Amino acid sequence: MAEVHTADTFVTPEETVVEGVLLKRGNWKVAGWKDRYFRLSEKGLAYWKVGQRTGQPRGHICRDQIYSVRYYRTREFLLHPKGTKHFVFEVLSGEGNVFLEAANKEECQSWVRGLQVFVVCQSAFYSPVSSSRHSTSK
């Protein structure tokens, strides 16, 4: 079975795809950006407080709920009080959207590629079928 390279290790696709610390933008109730430890695996995207990598995650998006990932160029994204965000991407899902920032371009690309695999798998699995093909006329 093929292996997927991550910043931390080599793993099989059944295991963690990519993991590490990302900045997560709080929702409308909790403003600001916070460091969180994220893990993208076959089950989906989960995150914990930094330093806590096991146990109940603070948040989780199931794999089958991830329908898109969007990368933002610096000028396209909102400015942060501490400065401009450079490696921001957004995970769009049926469970809500999440804005994340990686430390550098390579990490950002690794996360976006890993998430895009889920998007492609979902779109292939749920490809729409035209109802006109299945209608019967008498």
C-alpha positions as CSV (number, residue, x, y, z in Angstrom):
1,M,0.0,0.0,0.0
2,A,1.3,3.5,-0.9
3,E,2.5,5.8,1.9
4,V,1.6,9.4,2.3
5,H,4.4,11.8,3.4
6,T,3.6,14.2,6.2
7,A,5.8,16.7,8.0
8,D,6.0,14.3,11.0
9,T,6.2,10.8,9.6
10,F,5.3,8.4,6.8
11,V,2.0,6.7,7.3
12,T,-0.4,4.5,5.4
13,P,-3.6,6.2,4.1
14,E,-5.7,4.3,6.7
15,E,-3.9,6.3,9.4
16,T,-3.2,9.9,9.9
17,V,-2.9,11.9,6.7
18,V,-1.3,15.0,8.2
19,E,-1.1,16.4,11.7
20,G,0.3,19.4,13.5
21,V,-0.3,22.8,15.0
22,L,-2.4,25.3,13.1
23,L,-4.0,28.6,14.0
24,K,-7.8,28.4,14.1
25,R,-10.0,31.4,13.8
26,G,-12.7,31.5,16.5
27,N,-16.4,31.7,15.5
28,W,-18.5,34.8,15.9
29,K,-18.8,34.0,19.7
30,V,-15.1,33.6,20.3
31,A,-13.0,36.2,18.4
32,G,-9.3,35.8,17.6
33,W,-7.0,33.1,16.4
34,K,-5.8,30.2,18.7
35,D,-3.2,27.6,18.4
36,R,-4.8,24.1,18.1
37,Y,-3.3,20.7,17.4
38,F,-5.1,19.2,14.3
39,R,-5.2,15.7,13.0
40,L,-6.6,14.7,9.6
41,S,-7.3,11.0,9.4
42,E,-9.6,8.6,7.6
43,K,-12.3,9.6,10.1
44,G,-12.1,13.3,9.4
45,L,-10.5,16.5,10.9
46,A,-10.2,16.7,14.7
47,Y,-8.5,19.2,16.9
48,W,-7.4,19.6,20.5
49,K,-5.8,22.3,22.6
50,V,-2.1,22.4,22.0
51,G,-0.4,19.9,24.3
52,Q,-3.4,17.6,24.4
53,R,-3.2,15.2,21.5
54,T,-5.5,12.4,22.8
55,G,-8.8,12.0,24.4
56,Q,-12.0,13.8,23.5
57,P,-11.2,16.4,20.8
58,R,-12.5,20.0,21.2
59,G,-13.9,19.7,17.7
60,H,-14.4,17.2,14.9
61,I,-15.6,17.4,11.3
62,C,-16.5,14.0,9.9
63,R,-14.9,13.0,6.6
64,D,-18.1,12.7,4.7
65,Q,-19.1,16.3,5.7
66,I,-16.1,18.0,4.1
67,Y,-17.2,19.2,0.7
68,S,-14.6,21.9,-0.2
69,V,-11.4,23.5,0.8
70,R,-10.4,27.0,-0.2
71,Y,-6.9,28.6,-0.1
72,Y,-6.7,32.4,0.4
73,R,-4.0,34.6,-0.9
74,T,-2.9,37.2,1.6
75,R,-4.7,40.1,-0.1
76,E,-7.9,38.1,-0.3
77,F,-8.1,37.4,3.5
78,L,-9.1,39.6,6.4
79,L,-6.2,41.2,8.3
80,H,-5.5,40.0,11.7
81,P,-4.7,42.5,14.5
82,K,-1.2,41.0,14.9
83,G,-0.5,41.3,11.2
84,T,-1.4,39.8,7.8
85,K,-2.3,36.2,7.6
86,H,-0.3,34.4,4.9
87,F,-1.2,30.7,4.7
88,V,-4.9,30.7,5.4
89,F,-7.3,28.0,4.1
90,E,-10.9,27.3,4.8
91,V,-12.5,23.9,5.4
92,L,-16.2,24.0,4.2
93,S,-18.4,21.3,5.6
94,G,-21.9,20.5,6.5
95,E,-20.9,21.0,10.1
96,G,-19.7,24.5,9.6
97,N,-16.7,26.3,8.0
98,V,-13.4,26.6,9.7
99,F,-10.6,29.1,8.9
100,L,-7.1,27.8,9.6
101,E,-3.6,29.1,9.1
102,A,-0.4,27.1,8.6
103,A,3.0,28.2,9.6
104,N,4.4,28.2,6.1
105,K,3.6,27.5,2.5
106,E,4.7,23.8,2.5
107,E,2.5,23.0,5.6
108,C,-0.4,24.8,4.0
109,Q,-0.1,22.8,0.8
110,S,0.2,19.6,2.7
111,W,-3.1,20.3,4.6
112,V,-4.9,21.5,1.5
113,R,-3.9,18.5,-0.5
114,G,-4.9,16.1,2.3
115,L,-8.3,17.8,2.6
116,Q,-8.8,17.8,-1.2
117,V,-8.6,14.0,-1.2
118,F,-11.7,13.9,1.0
119,V,-13.4,16.4,-1.3
120,V,-12.6,14.4,-4.5
121,C,-13.8,11.2,-2.8
122,Q,-17.0,12.8,-1.7
123,S,-17.8,14.3,-5.1
124,A,-17.1,10.9,-6.8
125,F,-19.3,9.1,-4.2
126,Y,-22.1,11.6,-4.3
127,S,-22.0,12.5,-8.0
128,P,-25.5,13.7,-9.0
129,V,-27.5,11.5,-11.3
130,S,-30.0,13.2,-13.6
131,S,-33.5,12.2,-12.9
132,S,-34.4,12.4,-16.6
133,R,-32.2,9.4,-17.3
134,H,-34.2,7.3,-14.9
135,S,-37.7,8.4,-15.8
136,T,-39.9,6.0,-17.6
137,S,-42.4,7.2,-20.2
138,K,-45.4,5.2,-21.4
